[in-house]
């Protein structure tokens, strides 16, 4: 039986530590700069603060709209006031209604003066 002896390389002691160091560097780099890393935490906190401010403004607007809606409930106002507010908000009118446009800079005119101008 033949026996061959190979001379062992002096670099064999560095292979496993080099692989371990490379994998540690890879995971360390991505742990700091990745999507869920340490540097992205500040970006998430900044985005969270902006979204919380937007939520606060939307909550305020919703509360204002809820109070306006509660004021238009059937028990607090008459039907003609509700109808007037709905027409004002939607910009609608019946075909048989007369619409009078009023400019705040002009002096107030009487109804007869406005009717004479349209004729």
Long-range contacts (C-beta under 8 A, 24 or more apart in sequence): none
